Amino acid sequence: MTESSLDLQESGWEELRREARKIEGDLDVKLSSYAKLGARFTQGGYVDAGSPTVGSGRSWKSMEMEI
């Protein structure tokens, strides 16, 4: 391989690493939000009182699909 070919390959890997770190950060944020939503259901008495309201159920499913 030539020097420029190696440089292109390295820059490609670096771009993939940056993208993976961004995706990892986004996933961390979504998982944290999901955990907070779950805690609200538990603390809000939803677990004891039956199923959550339709609106909050949509939020829950929406977050599940994003993750």
DSSP file (Angstrom, degrees, kcal/mol; ACC not computed):
  #  RESIDUE AA STRUCTURE BP1 BP2  ACC     N-H-->O    O-->H-N    N-H-->O    O-->H-N    TCO  KAPPA ALPHA  PHI   PSI    X-CA   Y-CA   Z-CA
    1    1 A M              0   0    0      0, 0.0     2,-0.1     0, 0.0     3,-0.0   0.000 360.0 360.0 360.0 148.3    0.0    0.0    0.0
    2    2 A T     >  -     0   0    0      1,-0.1     4,-2.0     4,-0.0     5,-0.2  -0.426 360.0-106.5 -86.5 167.1    1.1    3.5   -0.6
    3    3 A E  H  > S+     0   0    0      1,-0.2     4,-2.1     2,-0.2     5,-0.1   0.911 120.1  48.3 -59.4 -45.7    1.4    6.2    2.0
    4    4 A S  H  > S+     0   0    0      1,-0.2     4,-2.3     2,-0.2    -1,-0.2   0.848 108.8  54.6 -67.5 -33.2   -1.8    8.1    0.7
    5    5 A S  H  > S+     0   0    0      2,-0.2     4,-2.1     1,-0.2    -1,-0.2   0.903 109.2  47.5 -65.0 -41.2   -3.7    4.9    0.7
    6    6 A L  H  X S+     0   0    0     -4,-2.0     4,-2.7     2,-0.2    -2,-0.2   0.895 110.5  52.3 -65.9 -40.4   -2.8    4.2    4.3
    7    7 A D  H  X S+     0   0    0     -4,-2.1     4,-2.5     2,-0.2    -2,-0.2   0.910 110.1  48.4 -62.4 -42.4   -3.8    7.8    5.2
    8    8 A L  H  X S+     0   0    0     -4,-2.3     4,-2.0     2,-0.2    -2,-0.2   0.911 112.1  49.0 -63.9 -42.1   -7.2    7.4    3.6
    9    9 A Q  H  X S+     0   0    0     -4,-2.1     4,-2.2     2,-0.2    -2,-0.2   0.916 112.2  48.5 -64.3 -43.1   -7.8    4.1    5.4
   10   10 A E  H  X S+     0   0    0     -4,-2.7     4,-2.5     1,-0.2    -2,-0.2   0.915 111.0  49.6 -63.5 -42.9   -6.8    5.7    8.7
   11   11 A S  H  X S+     0   0    0     -4,-2.5     4,-2.1     1,-0.2    -1,-0.2   0.852 109.4  53.5 -66.6 -32.4   -9.1    8.6    8.2
   12   12 A G  H  X S+     0   0    0     -4,-2.0     4,-2.0     2,-0.2    -1,-0.2   0.916 110.4  46.0 -64.6 -44.1  -11.9    6.2    7.3
   13   13 A W  H  X S+     0   0    0     -4,-2.2     4,-2.4     2,-0.2    -2,-0.2   0.894 111.3  52.5 -65.6 -39.1  -11.4    4.3   10.5
   14   14 A E  H  X S+     0   0    0     -4,-2.5     4,-2.4     1,-0.2    -2,-0.2   0.903 108.4  50.9 -64.3 -39.9  -11.2    7.6   12.5
   15   15 A E  H  X S+     0   0    0     -4,-2.1     4,-2.3     1,-0.2    -1,-0.2   0.907 110.4  49.3 -63.0 -41.8  -14.5    8.7   11.0
   16   16 A L  H  X S+     0   0    0     -4,-2.0     4,-2.6     2,-0.2    -2,-0.2   0.889 109.8  51.8 -64.7 -39.3  -16.1    5.4   11.9
   17   17 A R  H  X S+     0   0    0     -4,-2.4     4,-2.4     2,-0.2    -2,-0.2   0.923 110.1  48.7 -62.4 -44.1  -14.8    5.8   15.5
   18   18 A R  H  X S+     0   0    0     -4,-2.4     4,-2.2     1,-0.2    -2,-0.2   0.918 112.4  48.5 -61.5 -43.4  -16.3    9.3   15.8
   19   19 A E  H  X S+     0   0    0     -4,-2.3     4,-2.6     1,-0.2    -2,-0.2   0.910 110.9  50.3 -63.6 -42.2  -19.6    8.0   14.4
   20   20 A A  H  X S+     0   0    0     -4,-2.6     4,-2.5     1,-0.2    -1,-0.2   0.899 110.2  50.3 -63.5 -40.4  -19.6    5.1   16.9
   21   21 A R  H  X S+     0   0    0     -4,-2.4     4,-2.3     2,-0.2    -1,-0.2   0.892 110.9  49.6 -64.7 -38.7  -18.9    7.5   19.8
   22   22 A K  H  X S+     0   0    0     -4,-2.2     4,-2.6     2,-0.2    -2,-0.2   0.935 112.3  46.9 -64.9 -45.7  -21.7    9.8   18.8
   23   23 A I  H  X S+     0   0    0     -4,-2.6     4,-2.6     1,-0.2    -2,-0.2   0.903 111.6  51.9 -62.4 -41.1  -24.1    6.8   18.5
   24   24 A E  H  X S+     0   0    0     -4,-2.5     4,-2.2     2,-0.2    -1,-0.2   0.910 110.4  48.2 -61.9 -42.6  -23.0    5.5   21.9
   25   25 A G  H  X S+     0   0    0     -4,-2.3     4,-2.1     2,-0.2    -2,-0.2   0.916 111.5  49.6 -63.5 -43.9  -23.6    9.0   23.4
   26   26 A D  H  X S+     0   0    0     -4,-2.6     4,-2.3     1,-0.2    -2,-0.2   0.909 111.0  50.0 -60.9 -42.7  -27.0    9.2   21.9
   27   27 A L  H  X S+     0   0    0     -4,-2.6     4,-2.8     1,-0.2     5,-0.2   0.897 107.8  53.4 -64.1 -40.5  -27.9    5.7   23.2
   28   28 A D  H  X S+     0   0    0     -4,-2.2     4,-2.1     1,-0.2    -1,-0.2   0.917 109.8  48.2 -59.2 -43.6  -26.7    6.7   26.7
   29   29 A V  H  X S+     0   0    0     -4,-2.1     4,-2.3     2,-0.2    -2,-0.2   0.925 113.3  47.3 -63.0 -44.8  -29.0    9.7   26.7
   30   30 A K  H  X S+     0   0    0     -4,-2.3     4,-2.4     1,-0.2    -2,-0.2   0.894 111.9  49.5 -66.1 -40.3  -32.0    7.6   25.5
   31   31 A L  H  X S+     0   0    0     -4,-2.8     4,-2.3     2,-0.2    -1,-0.2   0.883 110.5  50.9 -65.9 -37.2  -31.4    4.9   28.0
   32   32 A S  H  X S+     0   0    0     -4,-2.1     4,-2.2    -5,-0.2    -2,-0.2   0.925 111.7  46.9 -64.8 -44.6  -31.1    7.4   30.8
   33   33 A S  H  X S+     0   0    0     -4,-2.3     4,-2.4     1,-0.2    -2,-0.2   0.893 111.5  52.0 -62.7 -40.2  -34.4    9.0   29.7
   34   34 A Y  H  X S+     0   0    0     -4,-2.4     4,-2.3     2,-0.2    -2,-0.2   0.904 109.5  49.1 -62.9 -42.9  -36.0    5.6   29.5
   35   35 A A  H  X S+     0   0    0     -4,-2.3     4,-2.2     2,-0.2    -2,-0.2   0.899 110.6  50.6 -64.4 -40.6  -34.9    4.8   33.0
   36   36 A K  H  X S+     0   0    0     -4,-2.2     4,-2.1     2,-0.2    -2,-0.2   0.901 109.5  50.8 -64.1 -40.4  -36.3    8.1   34.3
   37   37 A L  H  X S+     0   0    0     -4,-2.4     4,-2.0     1,-0.2    -2,-0.2   0.917 110.4  49.7 -63.0 -42.9  -39.6    7.3   32.6
   38   38 A G  H  X S+     0   0    0     -4,-2.3     4,-2.1     1,-0.2    -2,-0.2   0.888 109.4  51.7 -61.4 -39.9  -39.7    3.9   34.3
   39   39 A A  H  X S+     0   0    0     -4,-2.2     4,-3.1     1,-0.2     5,-0.3   0.880 107.4  53.0 -65.6 -37.5  -38.9    5.5   37.6
   40   40 A R  H  X S+     0   0    0     -4,-2.1     4,-2.6     2,-0.2     6,-0.3   0.904 107.9  50.7 -64.6 -40.5  -41.8    7.9   37.2
   41   41 A F  H  <>S+     0   0    0     -4,-2.0     5,-1.7     2,-0.2     6,-1.0   0.928 114.9  43.7 -61.2 -44.3  -44.2    5.1   36.5
   42   42 A T  H ><5S+     0   0    0     -4,-2.1     3,-1.0     1,-0.2     6,-0.2   0.936 119.5  40.8 -67.3 -47.4  -43.1    3.3   39.6
   43   43 A Q  H 3<5S+     0   0    0     -4,-3.1    -2,-0.2     1,-0.2    -1,-0.2   0.790 109.4  60.6 -72.9 -27.9  -43.1    6.4   41.8
   44   44 A G  T 3<5S-     0   0    0     -4,-2.6    -1,-0.2    -5,-0.3    -2,-0.2   0.464 114.6-112.7 -81.0   0.2  -46.3    7.7   40.3
   45   45 A G  T <>5S+     0   0    0     -3,-1.0     4,-2.7    -4,-0.3    -3,-0.2   0.548  79.6 128.4  84.2   6.8  -48.2    4.6   41.5
   46   46 A Y  H  ><S+     0   0    0     -5,-1.7     4,-0.7    -6,-0.3    -4,-0.2   0.872  70.7  54.6 -63.9 -35.7  -48.8    3.3   37.9
   47   47 A V  H  4 S+     0   0    0     -6,-1.0     3,-0.4     1,-0.2    -1,-0.2   0.917 116.5  36.7 -64.4 -42.0  -47.4   -0.1   38.8
   48   48 A D  H  4 S+     0   0    0     -6,-0.2    -2,-0.2     1,-0.2    -1,-0.2   0.823 116.7  52.2 -78.7 -32.1  -49.9   -0.5   41.7
   49   49 A A  H  < S-     0   0    0     -4,-2.7     2,-0.3     1,-0.3    -1,-0.2   0.432 114.1-105.8 -88.5   2.0  -52.8    1.3   40.1
   50   50 A G  S  < S-     0   0    0     -4,-0.7    -1,-0.3    -3,-0.4     0, 0.0  -0.813  71.6  -1.5 109.9-153.6  -52.8   -0.8   36.9
   51   51 A S  S    S-     0   0    0     -2,-0.3     3,-0.1     1,-0.1    -4,-0.0  -0.413  75.9-106.9 -79.1 152.6  -51.7    0.3   33.4
   52   52 A P        -     0   0    0      0, 0.0    -1,-0.1     0, 0.0   -11,-0.0  -0.165  47.2 -79.4 -69.6 168.8  -50.5    3.8   32.7
   53   53 A T     >  -     0   0    0      1,-0.1     4,-2.1     4,-0.0     5,-0.2  -0.180  42.2-108.1 -65.3 163.3  -52.5    6.3   30.7
   54   54 A V  H  > S+     0   0    0      1,-0.2     4,-1.9     2,-0.2     5,-0.1   0.912 117.1  51.8 -60.9 -44.5  -52.7    6.1   27.0
   55   55 A G  H  > S+     0   0    0      1,-0.2     4,-1.7     2,-0.2    -1,-0.2   0.917 112.5  43.7 -60.5 -45.9  -50.4    9.2   26.5
   56   56 A S  H  > S+     0   0    0      1,-0.2     4,-2.4     2,-0.2    -1,-0.2   0.833 109.8  57.8 -71.4 -30.0  -47.7    7.9   28.7
   57   57 A G  H  X S+     0   0    0     -4,-2.1     4,-2.4     2,-0.2    -1,-0.2   0.869 105.0  51.1 -64.5 -36.1  -48.0    4.5   27.1
   58   58 A R  H  X S+     0   0    0     -4,-1.9     4,-2.8     2,-0.2    -2,-0.2   0.911 109.4  50.0 -65.8 -41.8  -47.3    6.1   23.8
   59   59 A S  H  X S+     0   0    0     -4,-1.7     4,-2.5     2,-0.2    -2,-0.2   0.921 110.9  50.1 -61.3 -43.6  -44.2    7.8   25.2
   60   60 A W  H  X S+     0   0    0     -4,-2.4     4,-2.2     2,-0.2    -2,-0.2   0.946 113.9  43.3 -59.9 -51.0  -43.0    4.5   26.6
   61   61 A K  H  X S+     0   0    0     -4,-2.4     4,-2.3     1,-0.2    -1,-0.2   0.881 112.1  54.6 -64.8 -38.4  -43.4    2.6   23.3
   62   62 A S  H  X S+     0   0    0     -4,-2.8     4,-2.1     1,-0.2    -1,-0.2   0.925 109.8  46.4 -60.8 -45.1  -41.9    5.5   21.4
   63   63 A M  H  X S+     0   0    0     -4,-2.5     4,-2.4     1,-0.2    -2,-0.2   0.905 109.7  54.4 -64.8 -40.8  -38.8    5.4   23.5
   64   64 A E  H  < S+     0   0    0     -4,-2.2    -1,-0.2     1,-0.2    -2,-0.2   0.914 109.5  47.7 -58.6 -42.8  -38.6    1.6   23.3
   65   65 A M  H  < S+     0   0    0     -4,-2.3    -1,-0.2     1,-0.2    -2,-0.2   0.885 110.1  51.9 -68.3 -38.5  -38.6    1.8   19.5
   66   66 A E  H  <        0   0    0     -4,-2.1    -1,-0.2     1,-0.3    -2,-0.2   0.917 360.0 360.0 -62.4 -42.7  -36.0    4.6   19.4
   67   67 A I     <        0   0    0     -4,-2.4    -1,-0.3    -5,-0.2    -2,-0.2   0.504 360.0 360.0 -68.9 360.0  -33.6    2.5   21.6
